[in-house]
Amino acid sequence: MRMALYTIISEFDIFTNGEKPTEFLDIPSGKVEYIRCGKNKVVKSLFSTDPKLYLDVRYSPGKRLM
């Protein structure tokens, strides 16, 4: 049986077993949600009211934060 989920919650939160806790980083005009992979911080999602930030490749999912 197939089911469609209409939600603002990311698929990572729904379909994982809470493998890694997420953390948040404050940036100008928003927040970046990330997970720790060893010593690296990897972007999970971006929350912002500034549309330009969504085009910034530094905050793309899967990118490492510096």
C-alpha positions, 0 to 999 in steps of 0.5 A: 500500500502506498501513502503520500505524506503532505508535510513540512517535515523533512523525509530524513526526520520521517524515514530514519530512526533518529540515528544522529541528533541534529544541531542548529547554527545561527546565521544572519537571517536564519538558521542552518540545521546540521548533523555531526559526521566525525569532526565535520558539520554537514548541512541538513536543511536551511530555515530562513526568510531571505530567499537569497540564502536558499541559492547560496551553495554553502547551505545546500544539503550535504555540504560541509560547514566551515 
